[in-house]
Amino acid sequence: MPTPSEPGARASGGGIALCVPEIAGNEWSYVKDCLDTGWVSSVGAYVDRFEGSLAEYVGTKFAVATVNGTSALHVALRVAGVEPGDEVLVSTLTFIAPANAIRYAGAWPVFIDAEPEFWQMDPQCVADFLEKQCAWSDGVLRNRATGRRVSALLPVHILGHPVDLDPLRALARKFGLPVIEDATECLGASYRGERVGRGGDIACFSFNGNKIITTGGGGMIVTDNEAWATRAKYLSTQAKDDPVEYKHREIGYNYRLTNIQAAIGCAQMEQLDGIIAAKRRIAATYRSALADLPGVTPMREAAWAASNAWLFTVRIEPMAFGRSSRELLAALGREGIQTRPLWQPMHRSAAHAGSQCVGGEIADVLWSECLSLPCSAGLSASEQERVTTAIQNLAGATAP
Ligand SMILES: *Cc1c(COP(=O)(O)O)cnc(C)c1O
């Protein structure tokens, strides 16, 4: 029996879970088709169809399915030319997966603070690092402090809202760096009218249980670069060189998505626009219901962005609200309402101790003050009202 703290698990006993999958379309019939025909494993028509529908939806030429979003990031880093011993600039306020993927590639993360308005990677910190802390030597861009080559930018679009890509792309061009987008939380969002995932050189999606759509577990790499797409497929299928003979020139990975998972993905893609519309409605309702509450700042949407509203998050300023975000988390939990803090910033993570960070103060504040609220696509109006009423009732209730 799943517990409500697991992503994708339904809370039992009348509770309200944070974010559960919306399995309401052709999932059963497509999966049955896989089982009936015996096409259950890592090749099959649903894998091709899922890749095709993702590429078409995002607007890239190619898509390569992978077993999860983390493996997509690992392969994307390798395909983009990140080598062992390199450094990659990555958001500090993120789920740990992209930082781990950098380490899988043998490279080192340099963490970049968030900006205070939309909580995304701050392009000014990236500029400061590249312009003031790096130098060219023999045509190679190096971090002056470590001597390591800087070889890629990895912005993470968090919580469904895009990073401000234009200044990052300008820096990437100026310094000759590829942009690898972690778009795992951002499928269906757009940046200046274009879908997130086509704004960099290569991008990764995730279909984990708590993402905007799910295949149980799964991932996807998208790119316009044919050589990179071919190499991504090659590396993710054990780098097999010959269609018949088992011969390999290099070490690859078993990172392929199964046809069964892709079948679920095809059914989920058919519902994506409806899911996003529902989640945007939920976000709008939260914004208006919580607008006048002192100390509560709902996450904002930039004029240049359309969020997919994946995980609706509020900032709780303890003095003005009367409780800290964690006190609110505990109090809501006692009423059966599941909320979630943001991730410990990577520059605070013991797993990545010793890594450099540019700034970090904004991420620290957001980590301590932010809370994600229940926002499943299927959240009913009365359930949402229960959440907003509970928050209103807890506001200003400081113990004497
Ligand atoms: C979910 C997530 C991932 C990893 O995806 P998995 O499919 O769980 O491996 C990577 N980056 C971010 C920011 C995520 O939220």
Ligand as a Chemical Component Dictionary entry (heavy atoms), coordinates in Angstrom:
data_LIG
# 
_chem_comp.id                   LIG 
_chem_comp.type                 NON-POLYMER 
_chem_comp.pdbx_formal_charge   0 
_chem_comp.three_letter_code    LIG 
# 
loop_
_chem_comp_atom.comp_id 
_chem_comp_atom.atom_id 
_chem_comp_atom.alt_atom_id 
_chem_comp_atom.type_symbol 
_chem_comp_atom.charge 
_chem_comp_atom.model_Cartn_x 
_chem_comp_atom.model_Cartn_y 
_chem_comp_atom.model_Cartn_z 
_chem_comp_atom.pdbx_ordinal 
LIG C1 C1 C 0 12.110 14.379 -11.875 1  
LIG C2 C2 C 0 13.322 15.151 -12.170 2  
LIG C3 C3 C 0 14.428 14.571 -12.811 3  
LIG C4 C4 C 0 14.642 13.103 -13.017 4  
LIG O1 O1 O 0 13.693 12.386 -13.590 5  
LIG P1 P1 P 0 13.518 10.821 -13.224 6  
LIG O2 O2 O 0 12.639 10.380 -14.327 7  
LIG O3 O3 O 0 12.905 10.757 -11.879 8  
LIG O4 O4 O 0 14.867 10.201 -13.296 9  
LIG C5 C5 C 0 15.486 15.377 -13.174 10 
LIG N1 N1 N 0 15.481 16.689 -12.889 11 
LIG C6 C6 C 0 14.459 17.280 -12.233 12 
LIG C7 C7 C 0 14.526 18.730 -11.966 13 
LIG C8 C8 C 0 13.350 16.525 -11.845 14 
LIG O5 O5 O 0 12.352 17.110 -11.169 15 
# 
loop_
_chem_comp_bond.comp_id 
_chem_comp_bond.atom_id_1 
_chem_comp_bond.atom_id_2 
_chem_comp_bond.value_order 
_chem_comp_bond.pdbx_ordinal 
LIG C1 C2 SING 1  
LIG C2 C3 SING 2  
LIG C2 C8 DOUB 3  
LIG C3 C4 SING 4  
LIG C3 C5 DOUB 5  
LIG C4 O1 SING 6  
LIG O1 P1 SING 7  
LIG P1 O2 DOUB 8  
LIG P1 O3 SING 9  
LIG P1 O4 SING 10 
LIG C5 N1 SING 11 
LIG N1 C6 DOUB 12 
LIG C6 C7 SING 13 
LIG C6 C8 SING 14 
LIG C8 O5 SING 15 
# 
